């Protein structure tokens, strides 16, 4: 049995049923019943047209359920007038399903869960394990989402930006349980890219590939975070980097710059630096200028401040940081890093400790705590003399809702936004990395 084939076909089969008039929740149940039949029958009798077979069986399952429900008997005449069984037009079925699962009426958590269930083909148990919630809780969340989208018509244009935000939320969750959510997000984004020619879809795919390329080097065997400057770049996946750069170049060549393309360009430029010290921070600042122009995001401004501290010196970074709200996520960690760069070890140690208390996860908290301890030890042994510039303030971990920090640097004029060279780096270990 080809499980990958079934997962690939599921979204388009579900879309066919919804287009024929099936309620979303009932259609999804019917498709699941058809998949069970496929698992049972296909090993001995594989169909010549797998999608047509699933559409036919799922539609019959839906009709059987509809007929059994007396409240729907008035619909039966219309339901019986379905198109003849067989292959459905490929068109943009899956793309429409993406739009439906990321409908603005859903909360982000519900949109993510429904996308993984309906488009990704994951079970409720798998999704619950990935998000560390009880299966019953996830089942309720998905059921509510199904009821909400059941009232949505397919004849309305979808919002690509909303779909991309949902996919990035999935990617940012990384790995948990027995499902690799980062890999799943990349798979779904590839699928979306095949259905849509929107350059921002390619920008997000490139961004994911470039971040994912460094995954093996991000942690030690005991789970401790490894800052970018300390990572073994030989462990980065150069094939993923090359693919990400190729996808990004094609998107940039269309001259419709968006926020994911800008973030991917930053990530790609980091990948081009043979070592952390060879990173071209001047171009990174210029890409952050583009990102700020596109989004006016305070997180992008924070990352720009750190990049400016690398390009023009820590005092320039601290000046830019002072103009931002100190309640921003990772603001304290950024200030700690820049103060250490400036030689103010006592302030940096205090800020690292404060940042650790605000960390959103245990690994990040431990990393920041170690930074504070390192500086306190140095102060105790040598006094407040300036140390060598630190390699990193923060772990190299992309986070949902944030702008992934600094990306690789290409050796070409910053005005040329259609070309980004690709090397072996990606995401800087900066406060929002």
N, C-alpha and C positions, 0 to 999 in steps of 0.2 A: 504494500500500500504506500502510495506516494503522498505523505502528509503535507509536504511543501506544495504540491499541486492543489490539494484541497484548500489549503489556507489562501492560495493565490486566487482560486475561483470563488471563494465564499463571498467577497464583497460584491462582485458583479452579479452573482445569482440573487443575493439579497436585494440589490437594486432593481432587478427585473421584476421581482414580486411586488415591491413597493410601487413601481411604475404601473403595474397592472391593477393597482387599487388596494393592495393588502395593507392593513395596519402594520406599522413598523415592528411593533412587539410581536404580533402574530406571525409576520413574515420571518422574523429572526428565529422564532421557535420552529417554524416549518423548515427553514434551511438547516437548522441543527438536526432535525429528524432525518432530513435527506442525507446529511453527512453520515449519520449513524448507519443508514442503509448502504451507503457507499462503502464504508469500512467493512460491512458484513458481506457484500456481494462482489465488489470489484476484484478482490484477489482471485476469484474463480472465473468471473465473467467481466473483464474490463470493457467498458463501453468505448465505441469508436469516437464518440463526441462527449467527453466528460462533462462539459458545461451544459450542453443540451440535456443530458441525462439528469443532472442535478436540478436544472430549472423545471423539468417535467415532474420529477418526483416531489420537489418542494412545493410546486403549485398544487399538486394533488393533495399533499398533506394539508396545505392551507385550506383547500376547498372542503376537505373532510371535516376539519375543525369548524369552519364557518357554517357548514350545514348542521352540525351538531348543536350549534348555538342558536336557540330559537329567536334571540333578539336580533339576529342578523339575517333572518330568512328573507326579508324584503330585498336584501342585496343579491340574492342568489342568481337571479336572472342576469344581472350585469356580470357577476363573477363567472358564469358559465360561458360568456362570450370572449374568453381569453384567446390570444393568438395561438396558432397551431404549435405544438411542441417542436423543439429543435433549437439550433443555435440562435442566440439573440445577437442583435447588432452590438458590436463592441463599443462604439461611440465613446461617450464620456461617462459610462455608468459608474465606474469606481470613483471618478472625480466627484460626481454628485453625492456619492455616499460620504466622501470626506467632508464635503460642505455640510451635510446633514448632521454628522456626528460632532462637528465643531460649531454647531449653531449658536449664535449669540445668546439665546435664551438659556443655555446651559451654563452652569458654573464651570470653571476650569477643571476642577477635579472630576466632575461628571463627564465633561467632554473627553478628557483623557481616557477614562474608563470605558466609555462607549466606543471610542475609536479603537482601542485595543481589542474590544470584544467583537465589534461588527466588522471592522476593516482588517485588524490584525489576526482575527481568528483565535485569540487566546481564550481559555476557559475562565470562568469566574474565579475558580480556585487559584489559577496561575496569577491573575491580576491581583487578587487579594494578597497572595504571598509576596508579590513584588512590591506592594505598597504597605506591607506589614499591618494589615487590618484583618479582622475576622471575615471569613467568607460570607457570612450572613450580612454583614455591613456592606460589603462590596456588592452583593446581590441586590440589596435594596437601592443602592446608589445607581446601579445600572438599570433597574426596573423603573425608577423615577425618570431617568434620562430617556428611556424608551417611550414612556408615556408623554413626555414633553415633546419629543420630535415627531410623535405620531400625528400631531396637529399641524406639522409643517408641510407645505406643498413643495413639490420638486420643481415647479416652474419658476422659482425665484432664483436669481443669480447668486452664486456662492461668494463668500468672502475668503479669498486666498490668504490674506493676512491672518485671519483667525485660525485657519487650518495650520498655518506655519507655526503660530504660537503654541498650539496644542502639541504638534510634533516635537517642538523644542522642549516643551515641558516633559514629554516622555523621555527624550534623550537625556535631559539633565538629571533624571532619576538614576541613571547609570545602571548598576546591577544589584539585584536583590532577589532573594528566593531562587527559584530554578529558571527564571527568565532574565535574559540579558536585555534590559530595556533600551540600552544605548544601541545595541545591534538591531533590535526590533525597530527603533525609530529610524535608523538608517535604511532598513528594508522598506518601511512604509514611505519614506521620503523618496527613495529611488522609484517606487511605484507611482507616486504622485508626479515625479518629474517626467515619467514616461507618458503621463496623461495630460500634462500642462506644459506650455512653453513659456510660463512666467519666469523671468530671470531671477526673481527672489527665491523661487523654489530651488533653482540651481545654486543660488547663494547659500541657502540653508544646508543643502546637501554637501557642498564644499566645506562649510564650517564644521559639520558633523564629522566628515571624513578626516579633516585635519586634526581635530581634537582627539578622535578615536585612535589616530595613528600613534599617539604617545601613551596609550593606556598601559601598556606593559611596563613602562618605566616610571609610572606615577607613584607606586607604592613599594615598600619593602615586603619581604615575605611575612612579617608580623603585622602588616597593614598600616604601617606608618607612612605618612605622606612624604614624598620626595620632591623638593622644590625643583623648578625647571632647570635652574643653573647647575644643580647637582645630578640631574638625570643622566643616565647612560644613553647618549643619543644613538648609539649603535643598536639599541633595542627598539627604537622607533620604527614603525612600519613604513618603509620608504615607498612601497607600492600604493598604500592609501594616500600618502602625501602627494605622490605624483598624480593620482587620480583627482584628488581634491583640487590641486592647482589647475589641472586641465579643465575641470568643470567650471572653476571660478573664472578662468580666462575667457571661456566661451560666454559666460554670463556678462562679464565686464565689457566685452566687445560689442554688446548690444546697446551700450551707452544709456542704460536705464538703472542707474545706481540706486540700491536700496540698502537698508540697514544690515541685512544678513550678508550681502556681498561685501560691505565695508568691514564687518567683523571677520569674515573669512579672509579678506585681504590682509588684515592685521595678523591673523593666525598664520597665513601662508608666508608672510614676510619673516616671522620668527623662525619658521621652518627652514628658511634660506640661510640662517646664520650658522656657520660651522661650530661656533661656541657662543655661549651667552654674552661674552665680552665683545663679540663682533656684531652684535645686533645693532642695526641702524635705527636708533631711536628717533632721529629727526623725521624720517618718513613715517614712523609709527605715530608720532604726534600729529602729522599732517592727515593721516587716515582717521585719527580720532577727531580732528577738526571736521572732517566730512561726516563722521558718525553723529557728532553733536549737532551739526547743521540739519541732518536728516531726522533726528529723533528728539533733540533737546532733552535728552535723558540725563538726570543728575548722576546716574551711575557711570555713564559714558564720560561725563565731566570729571568724575573722581579718577577713573582710569587714565584719562588724559593728564591729570595732575601728576600722577605717578610717572607716566611716560615722560612728561616734561622735566621731572626731577632727574631722569636718566639722561635726557638730551642736553639740558641747560644747567644741570646742577641741582642738588637737593633744596637749596633755598628758593629757587624758582618753583619747584614742585610744592613746597610748603606754602608759598604765597598763593598759588592757584587753589590749593586745598583749603586755605583759610576762607575762601569765598563761598565754600559749600556748606551745607547743613551737616553738622557733626553727628546727626542722628542717622545719616546714610549708612547702609550696611557696609562694613569693612572700612569705614572712614578712620576709625581708631587704629586699625592695623596699618593702613596707608601712612598715617601720621607717624606711627612707631618706626616704620621702615625709613621714611624720609629723615626723621630726626637721627636715626642711627647713621644714615649716610652723611648727615651734616656733622657728626661727631658728638652729639649730645646723648651720651649713652644712658645717663640717669633717666632722662625724660623718655627715651626710647624703651628702656626696660619697664618703666611704669605703664606706658601705653600698650606694650605687648601683653602685659598681665591683664590690663583692662579689656583688651580686645579678646583675650582668651575667654573671659567671662561672658562675652557677647556672642561667641562662636555658635554657629547653627548646628554643628555636629561634633562628635567626640574626636574624630581624627584631626579636625581643624583646631579644636581647642588644645589638644595635646601638642600640636605643632607650635602654636603661639606660646604656650606655656614653656616649651623648650627654648624658644627664642628669648623669652624674658630671663630664664634661668642662665642661659649662656652669657647674656650681658651682665647680669648680677655677679656671676662668677668672675668675669673679667674686671668689673669695677672693684671687687673685693681684692683681687690679686694685683692689679696694676693701677688702680685709680682711674679717674675720668679722662684718660688720654684717648685720642681718636683711634679707633681700630681700622683695619682694612675695610673697605666698603663691603657691605654684606651682599651676598648673591641673591638673597630672596627674602621677602617679608612674609609671603603667604604661600600656601600650598597651591599646586597646579590643578585646580578643580573647577570646571565650569558649573555654574549654578543657574537654576531656573529663574527667569525674569531678570537676569543680569546680562550685562554685555561682557562676553568673554574677553579677557584682557589681551594684552599686546600680542600681535602676531608677527610673523617673520618679515624680514626686510629684503626687498629686492634692490639690486644695484642699478637703478634707473631713475630718471627724473620723476618726482612725485606727481607731476602733471599728467603722466601717462597712466591713466587708470584702466587701460585695457590689457596690461601685461603685469603679471606677477610671477616672479621666478619661484621655483619650488626647491626646497632643500630638505633638511631633516629636522626642522624645528617647527614650532607652532605657537603654542600659547605661552605667554610669559607668566612667570610665577609672581604676578603682582596681586594687589589686594583683591581684584576681581577675577583672578585667573581661573 
